[in-house]
Structures are given as C-alpha cells and as structure tokens.
C-alpha cells in the first residue's frame, strides 16, 4: 500500500523558503481582515467617510501593514 507524505501544515508558508509566498499569504490575510472590519464598521458605526478612503484602506494600506507587520513579528521571533 502506498502512503503519501502529508506536508507539515505549520511550514507550508515559510519565510526562509519563499519570501514572496510569505508576503502574498499575509497580504491576503490582511485583505480578508480588512474586508470584515469594514463590514463590521459599516454595520455598527457607519462613519461618514469618503468611499475612496475606505477603498484605499481596505485594498492597500491595511493589507500592506499586515504583511509588513508579519515580517517584523517573524524577525522578532514571534512567528517562527
């Protein structure tokens, strides 16, 4: 019987192996968090802010900060 090796789930996205995959993964995680945060803000608060500000924060600023923050946390030793 053949046994397939399972990948180590903790090491699928690894900074040491592939930095680009790490950044893309954490950018997408930041994108998902930003969309849910915007949804919650619109549902509960509905602050009167321009749509361009919400779009910019959701699509670029927050995800980029999430990716940069993950690299900083990895360098500090908290995401190893």
NUTI-909996 format. One record per residue (C-alpha): residue number from 1; x, y, z; residue in one letter. Coordinates in nm, 3 decimals. Layout:
[atom NUM [X Y Z] "A"],
...
END
This chain:
[atom 1 [0.000 0.000 0.000] "X"],
[atom 2 [0.129 0.344 -0.090] "X"],
[atom 3 [0.145 0.609 0.176] "X"],
[atom 4 [0.150 0.969 0.067] "X"],
[atom 5 [0.354 1.208 0.277] "X"],
[atom 6 [0.149 1.485 0.425] "X"],
[atom 7 [0.302 1.829 0.418] "X"],
[atom 8 [0.381 1.988 0.751] "X"],
[atom 9 [0.088 2.227 0.790] "X"],
[atom 10 [0.292 2.466 1.002] "X"],
[atom 11 [0.559 2.508 0.735] "X"],
[atom 12 [0.359 2.544 0.413] "X"],
[atom 13 [0.428 2.919 0.401] "X"],
[atom 14 [0.777 2.970 0.535] "X"],
[atom 15 [0.984 3.290 0.530] "X"],
[atom 16 [1.311 3.102 0.493] "X"],
[atom 17 [1.196 2.902 0.190] "X"],
[atom 18 [0.997 3.160 -0.005] "X"],
[atom 19 [0.969 3.523 0.098] "X"],
[atom 20 [0.728 3.615 -0.183] "X"],
[atom 21 [0.477 3.346 -0.085] "X"],
[atom 22 [0.500 3.464 0.276] "X"],
[atom 23 [0.422 3.824 0.178] "X"],
[atom 24 [0.139 3.727 -0.058] "X"],
[atom 25 [-0.017 3.499 0.204] "X"],
[atom 26 [-0.010 3.765 0.476] "X"],
[atom 27 [-0.126 4.036 0.234] "X"],
[atom 28 [-0.430 3.821 0.152] "X"],
[atom 29 [-0.493 3.753 0.521] "X"],
[atom 30 [-0.480 4.129 0.579] "X"],
[atom 31 [-0.721 4.180 0.290] "X"],
[atom 32 [-0.971 3.938 0.444] "X"],
[atom 33 [-0.940 4.101 0.787] "X"],
[atom 34 [-0.982 4.448 0.634] "X"],
[atom 35 [-1.297 4.347 0.446] "X"],
[atom 36 [-1.454 4.203 0.761] "X"],
[atom 37 [-1.350 4.507 0.965] "X"],
[atom 38 [-1.505 4.738 0.705] "X"],
[atom 39 [-1.821 4.529 0.702] "X"],
[atom 40 [-1.848 4.550 1.082] "X"],
[atom 41 [-1.776 4.923 1.077] "X"],
[atom 42 [-2.049 4.981 0.818] "X"],
[atom 43 [-2.295 4.765 1.010] "X"],
[atom 44 [-2.241 4.907 1.358] "X"],
[atom 45 [-2.099 5.258 1.319] "X"],
[atom 46 [-2.141 5.373 0.956] "X"],
[atom 47 [-1.899 5.661 0.996] "X"],
[atom 48 [-1.942 5.930 0.730] "X"],
[atom 49 [-1.614 5.896 0.546] "X"],
[atom 50 [-1.545 5.918 0.172] "X"],
[atom 51 [-1.562 5.598 -0.027] "X"],
[atom 52 [-1.209 5.647 -0.168] "X"],
[atom 53 [-1.071 5.640 0.187] "X"],
[atom 54 [-1.247 5.314 0.269] "X"],
[atom 55 [-1.139 5.157 -0.059] "X"],
[atom 56 [-0.776 5.264 -0.014] "X"],
[atom 57 [-0.758 5.143 0.343] "X"],
[atom 58 [-0.924 4.811 0.261] "X"],
[atom 59 [-0.738 4.724 -0.057] "X"],
[atom 60 [-0.387 4.850 0.008] "X"],
[atom 61 [-0.297 5.016 0.337] "X"],
[atom 62 [-0.421 4.760 0.591] "X"],
[atom 63 [-0.306 4.451 0.394] "X"],
[atom 64 [0.038 4.604 0.334] "X"],
[atom 65 [0.069 4.684 0.704] "X"],
[atom 66 [-0.038 4.330 0.789] "X"],
[atom 67 [0.231 4.184 0.560] "X"],
[atom 68 [0.497 4.422 0.693] "X"],
[atom 69 [0.389 4.352 1.049] "X"],
[atom 70 [0.416 3.977 0.991] "X"],
[atom 71 [0.774 4.020 0.868] "X"],
[atom 72 [0.854 4.233 1.173] "X"],
[atom 73 [0.699 3.974 1.406] "X"],
[atom 74 [0.895 3.699 1.233] "X"],
[atom 75 [1.220 3.890 1.271] "X"],
[atom 76 [1.142 3.941 1.642] "X"],
[atom 77 [1.092 3.563 1.674] "X"],
[atom 78 [0.720 3.566 1.748] "X"],
[atom 79 [0.602 3.393 1.427] "X"],
[atom 80 [0.854 3.112 1.398] "X"],
END
